[in-house]
Amino acid sequence: MHIWEKFLKYAAVALFWIGIWWILSLFVGKEVLLPSPWSTAEKLLSLIRDSAFWTSCVWSLIRILTGLFIGAALGVFLAVLTGFFPAVRIFVAPLLTVIRSTPVASFIVLALVWIGRGRVPSFASALMVLPVIWNSVVTAIENADKSLLEMMQVFSFSPGKRLRAFYLPAVLPSFATGFQTSLGLAWKAGVAAEVLCTPRAAIGTSLYESKVYLESAELFAWTITVILLSLLLENLFAFLCGKLKNSMGLQSGRRKDA
């Protein structure tokens, strides 16, 4: 019953905003400026039946997820260096401040000069992810219970045991939160990069072409696709995080019972 109540609540909210959209489209009265929900839905169904639609979605996901994982891996690596060698912060922090402060469009334009346009979305996604992951992991390492680590050193815990029993439990929750935040940033930055550099078989390229040819219903359909894929990724990651937390809880429970 709880699931149905949740579903009905979200359905009611969605119907409310679709109703507002429909009223506004009637008020504007021009499909080229604001297409109706029905014409957008019809165009979306038409796109879904086309294999090119799925090819664009898959390639966009590959580009953006590649950048996401590269940025996350680099962020963790730099965070670990900073956590164990505080002097590294002097060199890393200014670079990450520049990345956070500079508009993503500037990096996209520069990347078009440096690398091929097909790699720009991955590059832009990685840049957006890097500072968030670094900050999350560094904060977790710095706030970890140092007395517990000292106790492990006194009892001569091996580096592997210290990693499993101290560092991973301390860092994983903060990393998961940072990664979930980064997911949305990477997705938006990657699609924006595709719009600007127009690689072959990409959601951003289709968005740009819809705008150029004044295909407003198609533009809205692709925008809805971007939103739905973003929600799908976020929910999938939340589900995986929940499974990981449950498995870690079960393992710790077994250790306690033992």
C-alpha positions as CSV (number, residue, x, y, z in Angstrom):
1,M,0.0,0.0,0.0
2,H,2.9,2.3,0.8
3,I,4.3,1.9,-2.7
4,W,0.9,2.7,-4.3
5,E,0.5,5.8,-2.2
6,K,4.0,7.0,-3.3
7,F,3.2,6.2,-6.9
8,L,-0.1,8.1,-6.7
9,K,1.5,11.1,-5.1
10,Y,4.2,11.3,-7.8
11,A,1.5,10.8,-10.5
12,A,-0.6,13.6,-9.1
13,V,2.4,16.0,-9.1
14,A,3.3,15.0,-12.7
15,L,-0.3,15.5,-13.9
16,F,-0.4,18.9,-12.2
17,W,2.7,20.2,-14.0
18,I,1.6,18.6,-17.3
19,G,-1.7,20.5,-16.9
20,I,0.2,23.8,-16.3
21,W,2.3,23.0,-19.4
22,W,-0.9,22.4,-21.5
23,I,-2.5,25.6,-20.3
24,L,0.6,27.6,-21.1
25,S,0.8,26.0,-24.6
26,L,-2.9,27.0,-25.2
27,F,-2.2,30.5,-24.0
28,V,0.9,30.9,-26.3
29,G,-0.9,29.3,-29.2
30,K,2.2,28.6,-31.3
31,E,3.8,25.1,-31.4
32,V,7.1,26.6,-32.5
33,L,7.4,28.5,-29.3
34,L,5.8,26.1,-26.8
35,P,4.6,22.7,-28.1
36,S,1.8,21.0,-26.2
37,P,2.4,17.9,-24.0
38,W,0.5,15.8,-26.6
39,S,2.6,16.8,-29.6
40,T,5.8,16.3,-27.5
41,A,4.7,12.9,-26.4
42,E,3.9,12.0,-30.0
43,K,7.3,13.1,-31.1
44,L,9.0,11.2,-28.3
45,L,7.2,8.0,-29.2
46,S,8.3,8.6,-32.8
47,L,11.9,9.0,-31.7
48,I,11.8,5.8,-29.6
49,R,10.8,3.8,-32.6
50,D,13.9,4.9,-34.4
51,S,17.1,3.0,-33.9
52,A,19.1,6.2,-34.2
53,F,17.5,7.4,-31.0
54,W,18.9,4.5,-29.0
55,T,22.3,4.8,-30.7
56,S,22.5,8.4,-29.6
57,C,21.5,7.6,-26.0
58,V,24.0,4.7,-25.7
59,W,26.9,6.8,-27.1
60,S,26.0,9.7,-24.8
61,L,25.9,7.4,-21.8
62,I,29.3,5.9,-22.8
63,R,31.0,9.3,-23.2
64,I,29.5,10.8,-20.0
65,L,30.0,7.7,-17.8
66,T,33.6,7.4,-19.0
67,G,34.3,11.0,-17.9
68,L,32.4,10.3,-14.6
69,F,34.6,7.3,-13.7
70,I,37.8,8.9,-14.8
71,G,37.1,12.1,-12.8
72,A,36.0,10.0,-9.7
73,A,39.2,7.8,-9.9
74,L,41.4,10.9,-10.3
75,G,39.6,12.6,-7.4
76,V,40.0,9.7,-5.1
77,F,43.7,9.4,-6.0
78,L,44.4,13.0,-5.3
79,A,42.3,12.9,-2.1
80,V,44.3,10.0,-0.8
81,L,47.6,11.8,-1.6
82,T,46.3,14.9,0.2
83,G,45.1,12.9,3.2
84,F,48.4,11.1,3.7
85,F,50.6,14.0,2.6
86,P,49.0,17.3,3.7
87,A,51.6,19.3,1.8
88,V,50.0,18.1,-1.5
89,R,47.0,20.4,-0.7
90,I,49.1,23.4,-1.5
91,F,49.5,22.3,-5.1
92,V,46.1,20.6,-5.6
93,A,43.7,23.1,-4.0
94,P,44.4,26.1,-6.3
95,L,43.9,23.9,-9.4
96,L,40.5,22.5,-8.1
97,T,39.4,26.1,-7.2
98,V,40.1,27.1,-10.8
99,I,38.1,24.2,-12.1
100,R,35.2,25.0,-9.7
101,S,35.2,28.7,-10.6
102,T,35.6,28.5,-14.4
103,P,32.4,28.1,-16.4
104,V,32.2,24.7,-18.0
105,A,31.6,26.3,-21.4
106,S,35.1,27.8,-21.3
107,F,36.7,24.4,-20.7
108,I,34.5,22.9,-23.5
109,V,35.8,25.5,-26.0
110,L,39.4,25.0,-24.9
111,A,39.0,21.2,-25.1
112,L,37.8,21.6,-28.7
113,V,41.2,23.1,-29.5
114,W,43.2,20.4,-27.6
115,I,41.3,17.2,-28.3
116,G,38.9,15.6,-30.8
117,R,35.3,16.7,-30.4
118,G,34.1,13.1,-29.6
119,R,36.2,13.2,-26.4
120,V,35.1,16.6,-25.2
121,P,32.0,15.4,-23.4
122,S,34.1,12.9,-21.4
123,F,36.6,15.6,-20.6
124,A,33.9,18.1,-19.4
125,S,32.2,15.4,-17.3
126,A,35.5,14.4,-15.6
127,L,36.3,18.0,-14.8
128,M,33.0,18.6,-13.1
129,V,33.4,15.4,-11.0
130,L,37.0,15.8,-9.9
131,P,36.6,18.6,-7.3
132,V,33.5,17.2,-5.8
133,I,35.0,13.7,-5.2
134,W,38.3,15.1,-4.0
135,N,36.5,17.3,-1.4
136,S,34.3,14.5,-0.2
137,V,37.1,12.0,0.3
138,V,39.6,14.4,1.8
139,T,36.9,15.6,4.3
140,A,36.1,12.0,5.2
141,I,39.8,11.1,5.7
142,E,40.5,14.2,7.8
143,N,37.4,13.6,10.0
144,A,38.1,9.9,10.6
145,D,38.6,8.8,14.2
146,K,42.4,9.0,14.6
147,S,42.3,7.3,18.0
148,L,40.9,4.1,16.3
149,L,43.8,4.2,13.8
150,E,46.3,4.6,16.6
151,M,44.8,1.6,18.4
152,M,45.2,-0.4,15.1
153,Q,48.8,0.6,14.9
154,V,49.5,-0.4,18.5
155,F,48.0,-3.9,17.8
156,S,50.1,-4.1,14.5
157,F,47.1,-4.3,12.1
158,S,48.3,-5.0,8.6
159,P,47.7,-2.3,6.0
160,G,45.0,-4.4,4.4
161,K,43.1,-4.8,7.7
162,R,43.4,-1.1,8.3
163,L,42.0,-0.4,4.9
164,R,39.0,-2.7,5.4
165,A,38.3,-1.9,9.0
166,F,39.1,1.8,9.2
167,Y,39.5,3.7,5.9
168,L,36.7,2.1,3.8
169,P,34.0,2.5,6.5
170,A,35.2,6.1,7.0
171,V,35.3,7.1,3.4
172,L,32.6,5.2,1.6
173,P,29.5,7.1,2.9
174,S,31.1,10.5,2.0
175,F,32.3,9.1,-1.4
176,A,28.8,7.8,-2.2
177,T,27.3,11.2,-1.4
178,G,29.9,13.0,-3.5
179,F,29.5,10.5,-6.4
180,Q,25.7,10.9,-6.4
181,T,26.1,14.7,-6.6
182,S,28.7,14.3,-9.3
183,L,26.4,12.1,-11.3
184,G,24.0,15.0,-12.1
185,L,26.9,17.5,-12.7
186,A,28.6,15.1,-15.1
187,W,25.4,14.4,-17.0
188,K,24.6,18.1,-17.4
189,A,28.2,19.0,-18.4
190,G,28.4,16.1,-20.8
191,V,25.2,17.0,-22.6
192,A,26.2,20.7,-22.7
193,A,29.5,19.7,-24.3
194,E,27.7,17.6,-26.9
195,V,25.5,20.6,-27.8
196,L,28.6,22.8,-28.3
197,C,30.9,20.3,-30.1
198,T,28.2,18.2,-31.9
199,P,29.8,14.7,-32.1
200,R,28.2,12.0,-34.1
201,A,25.4,10.0,-32.5
202,A,24.8,12.1,-29.4
203,I,21.8,13.5,-27.5
204,G,23.4,17.0,-27.4
205,T,23.8,17.0,-31.2
206,S,20.2,16.1,-31.6
207,L,19.2,18.9,-29.2
208,Y,21.3,21.3,-31.3
209,E,19.8,20.2,-34.6
210,S,16.3,20.4,-33.2
211,K,16.9,24.0,-32.2
212,V,18.5,24.9,-35.6
213,Y,15.6,23.5,-37.5
214,L,13.0,25.0,-35.1
215,E,11.6,21.5,-34.3
216,S,10.3,22.5,-30.9
217,A,8.4,19.3,-30.1
218,E,11.5,17.3,-30.9
219,L,13.6,19.6,-28.8
220,F,11.2,19.1,-25.8
221,A,11.2,15.3,-26.5
222,W,15.0,15.1,-26.3
223,T,15.0,17.3,-23.2
224,I,12.6,14.9,-21.5
225,T,14.9,12.0,-22.6
226,V,17.8,13.8,-20.9
227,I,15.8,14.2,-17.7
228,L,14.6,10.5,-17.7
229,L,18.1,9.1,-18.3
230,S,19.4,11.3,-15.5
231,L,16.7,10.1,-13.1
232,L,17.4,6.5,-14.2
233,L,21.1,6.8,-13.4
234,E,20.6,8.5,-10.1
235,N,18.0,5.8,-9.0
236,L,20.2,3.0,-10.2
237,F,23.2,4.4,-8.2
238,A,21.0,4.9,-5.1
239,F,19.8,1.2,-5.4
240,L,23.4,0.0,-5.7
241,C,24.5,2.1,-2.7
242,G,21.7,0.6,-0.7
243,K,22.7,-2.9,-1.6
244,L,26.3,-2.1,-0.7
245,K,25.3,-0.7,2.7
246,N,23.1,-3.7,3.4
247,S,25.9,-6.2,2.5
248,M,28.4,-4.3,4.7
249,G,25.9,-4.3,7.5
250,L,25.4,-8.0,7.2
251,Q,29.1,-8.6,7.1
252,S,29.6,-6.5,10.2
253,G,26.7,-8.3,11.9
254,R,28.3,-11.7,11.2
255,R,31.6,-10.5,12.6
256,K,29.8,-9.3,15.8
257,D,28.0,-12.6,16.1
258,A,31.2,-14.5,15.6
